[in-house]
């Protein structure tokens, strides 16, 4: 028997305004995933919290790596003191050279790599 977590969340339709690029992945295939379970190749569409679903301006493909609090990217040092384990979803966030560290429990709306 496998245990499953269910999250009380309503995911809105992908916003179609000038601040958001059109999604290249099929949003119907998206699932709620904690950061710790994001896999290489998953397409991340939005971060999800108690207020709802906050879509990113552009989706991006995950390439998780281990968190290094001594990383000199300029972002990792800002989250090093967070309460809880941290994962890095990509070490080159949209070609910026910066990491994308998140608390492991943070929820995301992501399309699994197997579907893309």
N, C-alpha and C positions, 0 to 999 in steps of 0.2 A: 504494500500500500504506500502511495506517495502523498506527502503532505503538500498542500498548495496554499499560498497566501492570496487572499482576495483584497483588493483595495477599493473603498467606496469612492469612485471617481467618475465623473462624466467628462468625456473628451469631446471638445467642440470640433466643428468642421475646421479644416485648415484655413487660416485667415487669407483672404485674397485682396490684400491692400498693397500699397506702394512700398511698405516697409518689409515685405516678405517676398522672397524669391519663390517661384513656383516649385513645388516639391517634385523631385525626380523619382522618388520611391513611391510605391503605392501606399497611401496612408491607411487604406483598409486593412493592410497586413500588419500594421503597427501594434505593438503590445507594450504594456507597462512593465518595465524592467528596472530593478534596483541597479545602481551603478556597479556594484560588485559583480553582477551577472552579465554586464555588457561584454560581448565577444568581438574579436577581430572581424571587421567587415560589417558589423551592425550599422545601420544608418540611423543616426540620432536626429529626431525631429523637434523635440521639446523637452523641457524640464517640467515636472509635475509636483505640485505641493497642495496644501490644504485650500489654497485660493483657486486652484484649477490648473490648466495647462498653458504654459508660457512657451509658445513656439519661438525657435531661434529665427533670426533673419534669413539664414540659410542652413539647410541640413548639412550634416557632415558625417563622414565615415569614421567609425571608432577603430583605434589601434591601441588597445590598453597596454600599459606598462606599469611597472612597480613605482610606487611613490618614493621620491628621494627628497627629503626635506632640505638637503644641501644643494639642490638643483639651482642653477643661477638664471633660470628663465625669467624671473621677476614675478611669477604667479605662485609657484610652489611655496615660496617663503611666506606668502600671505595666508595660506591655509594650514601651515605646519602646526599651529596651536589649536586647531579645531578639536572638538571633543568627539573622538571616534576614529575608526580606521578610514584612511583616504586611499582612493584609487585614482590613477591618471588615465583618462579616457583616450587621450592622444598626446604625444609629445611634440607635435607640430600643428597646433590648432589653426586650421585654415591657412597654412603656409606662413604663419607669423613667427615660428620658432619658439613660441610659448607653449607650455603644457596646459592641459585642461584637467586640473585636479578637482575631485569631488568627494564628499563624504560617501562612504560605501553604501549607506542606506538611502541616498538620494534617488528618487524615482524619475525615470525618463520614459518618454514615448519613443520607441525605437522599432525599426523594421529589422527583423532578424536577417543576418547575412544569407541564410539558406533561402530566403524568399526573394532577395534582390537580384 
